Amino acid sequence: MSFLSKLADERFLTHRRRSTSYAGMTAGALATGLFGYHYYFDHVWSWDLLAIAATFVVVKVAFMIWHLLTN
């Protein structure tokens, strides 16, 4: 067994995958919420937050479709 395989077993990889997924969903929700806040309360169309939120939605839906078609 190599040194790396002792540190990174299946449980570690599963926890890393889940934590990355939760972090991505949280960042996407935060960007969407901030965009909504700036739009509705400050009346400012924030293109950078809209781009982050749209990227999150496109990537999430694309991977959902890809997993649906390949599994």
Secondary structure per residue as TSV (DSSP state, phi and psi in degrees):
chain	resnum	aa	ss	phi	psi
A	1	M	-	360.0	136.4
A	2	S	-	-83.0	166.9
A	3	F	H	-63.5	-40.4
A	4	L	H	-69.0	-37.5
A	5	S	H	-69.2	-24.3
A	6	K	H	-72.3	-33.5
A	7	L	H	-81.9	-35.6
A	8	A	S	-115.6	84.1
A	9	D	-	-92.1	-173.4
A	10	E	H	-62.6	-37.9
A	11	R	H	-64.0	-41.7
A	12	F	H	-62.4	-44.6
A	13	L	H	-65.8	-37.5
A	14	T	H	-65.6	-43.7
A	15	H	H	-64.5	-38.6
A	16	R	H	-66.4	-40.3
A	17	R	H	-64.8	-44.4
A	18	R	H	-65.8	-43.6
A	19	S	H	-66.4	-36.6
A	20	T	H	-66.2	-39.7
A	21	S	H	-63.6	-45.8
A	22	Y	H	-63.9	-39.5
A	23	A	H	-65.0	-41.5
A	24	G	H	-64.8	-42.8
A	25	M	H	-65.6	-38.7
A	26	T	H	-66.3	-42.8
A	27	A	H	-64.5	-39.9
A	28	G	H	-65.3	-42.6
A	29	A	H	-66.0	-38.5
A	30	L	H	-65.5	-43.3
A	31	A	H	-63.1	-41.5
A	32	T	H	-65.6	-42.4
A	33	G	H	-64.6	-42.6
A	34	L	H	-65.2	-38.5
A	35	F	H	-62.3	-45.1
A	36	G	H	-62.6	-40.2
A	37	Y	H	-62.9	-49.0
A	38	H	H	-63.6	-35.9
A	39	Y	H	-72.6	-46.7
A	40	Y	H	-83.1	-32.3
A	41	F	T	-101.1	-38.5
A	42	D	S	-96.5	-11.1
A	43	H	-	57.8	42.0
A	44	V	-	-122.3	128.1
A	45	W	-	-87.6	103.2
A	46	S	-	-91.5	101.5
A	47	W	H	-66.4	-34.4
A	48	D	H	-67.6	-41.9
A	49	L	H	-69.4	-35.4
A	50	L	H	-64.5	-39.9
A	51	A	H	-64.6	-40.5
A	52	I	H	-65.9	-45.6
A	53	A	H	-63.7	-42.3
A	54	A	H	-66.8	-38.4
A	55	T	H	-62.6	-42.9
A	56	F	H	-58.9	-47.2
A	57	V	H	-64.8	-45.1
A	58	V	H	-64.3	-45.4
A	59	V	H	-66.2	-43.2
A	60	K	H	-62.1	-47.3
A	61	V	H	-67.2	-39.3
A	62	A	H	-61.8	-43.9
A	63	F	H	-70.9	-32.7
A	64	M	H	-64.2	-42.9
A	65	I	H	-66.4	-42.3
A	66	W	H	-61.6	-44.4
A	67	H	H	-66.8	-35.1
A	68	L	H	-64.7	-40.5
A	69	L	H	-78.2	-28.3
A	70	T	H	-96.2	-15.6
A	71	N	-	-105.7	360.0
